[in-house]
Amino acid sequence: MKRRQLLKYASLSSLAGVSLPLLPGTVQAGEASTFAKRDLFAELGIRTFINAAGTYTAMTASLMRPEAMDAIRQASHKFCMLDELQDKVGERIASMTHAEAAVVTSGAFAALTLGMAGILTGMDPQKVKSLPKLEGTGMKTEVICQKGHAIGYNQAFTNTGVKIIMIETREELIKAINKNTAAMHFLHINADRGQIQHEEWVEIGKKYGIPTTIDIAADVPPVSNLWRFNDMGFHFVAISGGKALRGPQSAGILMGKKEVIAAARLSMPPRGETIGRGMKVNKEEVLGMYVALESFMAIDHDQEYKLFEKRIDRIKSAVDQVPGITTVVNHPKLGNVTPTLNITWDPNKIKKDGNQLREDLRKGNPSIEVVGGKDNLSVTTWSMQEGEDKIVAVRLKEVLQAASV
Ligand SMILES: *Cc1c(COP(=O)(O)O)cnc(C)c1O
């Protein structure tokens, strides 16, 4: 190598954080590097914080399980065929979740889009290429859901070209079913906001030959939700990988009937000319997701719930010492099932609103994120690391005391 080339090489390799000697053909991708000595967040001036809020995409949702990180690092050392990887991992995930088949997607939203694409196209490559254009293709065009289940994430379906048809009663549902009906969709987290429950939804779907689908993105724990809806007979089930499962935030699982998953994969990478080409997961996410799921299934969920509850109680006890504060611990039944502390106050005793109090917590050291509205603060502890509950307890009390009249 010429001296100039060598110098360029040396500076490139130090930029990439790879130690010399590095010669062409001796790639050390994925090796543990000098990152241990760097703090990228500090270098870039990015605020990090204690997450007392929960699994919010804007806050980067969850911290991956160490086992998932080990899987990602291991995956990064070798090449394999993407389809073979998805086949083998899919088989394992399917058997863990009582599904006929499964595939790792780039999140629950992508799972919804790809699953719907599979229902619409079947194994027809022309139809796959045509999406999101449905007109004149022979594909169905309507997805029915209950009004209380219609949330913004239905965009995952409209991205495939379908229209959402909203109904409220069983009679309206049956009347809405027609030759254009592609699927009937259910949103588990809003099950209590609809008149029709899961079993009846599936039963009507079966009776009229309409595939049923369900979004359970934020609905573990309980761990049994991983298989409950596959057992019920939904055609596909979509779940987030980066919420309580603590896999990659850019991963999720699509699981369900064999023919739906096989068809959905036609719209997934490595195939291009599809609506799903941009919804890519690589070996790192696929194996990270798989191992995160395994670890999630192996932990003692009762014990973990008790730990989250103990942390909540610690924070509650501290906050309760401030005059004018009311605290309630909620145990959500549907979605984000974790002890959740709701803090409200007498506005005559605390002179700041929720937004101002959250800003105070955000600006403190360490910075803390909680959620809530103008009149409340809402705290969870499932995204905390060991000991952070103590810091949150102290800071919340301080901030509330400082705002006391
Ligand atoms: C989080 C969420 C999604 C999106 O999940 P991603 O894994 O972030 O794509 C979809 N539906 C519901 C109900 C959710 O809570």
PDBQT file of the ligand as one rigid body, heavy atoms in Angstrom, charges set to zero:
ROOT
HETATM    1  C1  LIG A 501     -47.421   0.626  19.505  1.00  0.00    +0.000 C 
HETATM    2  C2  LIG A 501     -48.630   0.254  18.761  1.00  0.00    +0.000 A 
HETATM    3  C3  LIG A 501     -48.595  -0.024  17.388  1.00  0.00    +0.000 A 
HETATM    4  C4  LIG A 501     -47.344   0.166  16.575  1.00  0.00    +0.000 C 
HETATM    5  O1  LIG A 501     -46.368  -0.744  16.950  1.00  0.00    +0.000 OA
HETATM    6  P1  LIG A 501     -44.867  -0.638  16.413  1.00  0.00    +0.000 P 
HETATM    7  O2  LIG A 501     -44.227  -1.900  16.880  1.00  0.00    +0.000 OA
HETATM    8  O3  LIG A 501     -44.277   0.596  17.005  1.00  0.00    +0.000 OA
HETATM    9  O4  LIG A 501     -44.944  -0.555  14.923  1.00  0.00    +0.000 OA
HETATM   10  C5  LIG A 501     -49.753  -0.447  16.781  1.00  0.00    +0.000 A 
HETATM   11  N1  LIG A 501     -50.903  -0.583  17.460  1.00  0.00    +0.000 NA
HETATM   12  C6  LIG A 501     -50.992  -0.314  18.790  1.00  0.00    +0.000 A 
HETATM   13  C7  LIG A 501     -52.301  -0.492  19.497  1.00  0.00    +0.000 C 
HETATM   14  C8  LIG A 501     -49.859   0.114  19.482  1.00  0.00    +0.000 A 
HETATM   15  O5  LIG A 501     -49.936   0.375  20.801  1.00  0.00    +0.000 OA
ENDROOT
TORSDOF 0
